[in-house]
Amino acid sequence: MSSAPEPRVRLATAQDADAVFRLLTGFATTYRPDPDRFTAVTFPEVLRAAAEGRAEFLVADQQSRVVGYAYAARIPTLFAGGTVLELLELAVDAPLRGHGTGSRLVREVQHRARQAGDAEVTVPTRRAADFYRRLDFTETATYLKWPSPPRP
Ligand SMILES: CC(C)(COP(=O)(O)OP(=O)(O)OC[C@H]1O[C@@H](n2cnc3c(N)ncnc32)[C@H](O)[C@@H]1OP(=O)(O)O)[C@@H](O)C(=O)NCCC(=O)NCCS
């Protein structure tokens, strides 16, 4: 029996919305994604940011089925003398993990950062630091957050 071909990493498109939402619901732990807001606001915003070069938004496509995605925001900085690419979301379908798809997505993010002249790629992570260390990331800072309360 022949096994499925390796997923191909490509740019995300509007047609990937449902697949990305499915992966997002498996990835998000702190926030529960709202499907209506995803469809109307956040997904189109991220697509637009990627089209304008303000983000990288990639999917891993296995025979026209999206099995993983990566989203990184390109942030202008003063301290680095240019842009920093922050990898904010990375997820691979649970049954397909451990076959190199996550690494392939991160390698493509790194490649695109080099092409764009970003000073560095950063990644806030609690669950996967060892995964990133294998991909040449090194620990640099403690990441704190202040959850903004809902508007009155
Ligand atoms: C992290 C994640 C994207 C990796 O995807 P993947 O396709 O399994 O990655 P790869 O197959 O390229 O893994 C490469 C190696 O990293 C290891 N690895 C995977 N996830 C890891 C984790 N969370 N912590 C430490 N090591 C991990 C794998 O075991 C594998 O090691 P091996 O080659 O010795 O078997 C995937 O596990 C996932 O979607 N996790 C849930 C969401 C998540 O934690 N995202 C990252 C948060 S920033």
The ligand as a Gaussian input file, in Angstrom:
#p B3LYP/6-31G(d) Opt

LIG

0 1
 C        3.882000      21.545000      17.703000
 C        3.333000      20.921000      16.424000
 C        2.910000      22.019000      15.453000
 C        4.437000      20.072000      15.778000
 O        3.951000      19.555000      14.544000
 P        4.496000      18.137000      13.986000
 O        4.022000      18.005000      12.589000
 O        4.194000      17.062000      14.944000
 O        6.055000      18.445000      14.002000
 P        7.219000      17.537000      13.434000
 O        6.694000      16.228000      12.965000
 O        7.965000      18.364000      12.477000
 O        8.022000      17.300000      14.801000
 C        9.389000      17.286000      14.860000
 C        9.815000      16.774000      16.221000
 O        9.391000      17.656000      17.282000
 C        8.775000      16.900000      18.321000
 N        7.673000      17.652000      18.889000
 C        6.470000      17.854000      18.339000
 N        5.712000      18.599000      19.158000
 C        6.452000      18.855000      20.251000
 C        6.204000      19.559000      21.464000
 N        5.034000      20.137000      21.710000
 N        7.212000      19.643000      22.367000
 C        8.395000      19.057000      22.131000
 N        8.680000      18.346000      21.006000
 C        7.712000      18.242000      20.085000
 C        8.244000      15.663000      17.615000
 O        8.131000      14.612000      18.572000
 C        9.274000      15.402000      16.571000
 O       10.319000      14.673000      17.146000
 P       10.858000      13.322000      16.461000
 O       11.286000      13.731000      15.073000
 O       11.998000      12.932000      17.350000
 O        9.707000      12.389000      16.476000
 C        2.122000      19.969000      16.701000
 O        2.536000      19.022000      17.676000
 C        0.874000      20.666000      17.190000
 O        0.036000      21.085000      16.379000
 N        0.723000      20.788000      18.521000
 C       -0.441000      21.439000      19.116000
 C       -0.381000      22.933000      18.944000
 C        0.919000      23.517000      19.463000
 O        1.418000      23.163000      20.530000
 N        1.475000      24.483000      18.659000
 C        2.670000      25.176000      18.998000
 C        2.355000      26.220000      19.999000
 S        3.250000      27.687000      19.700000

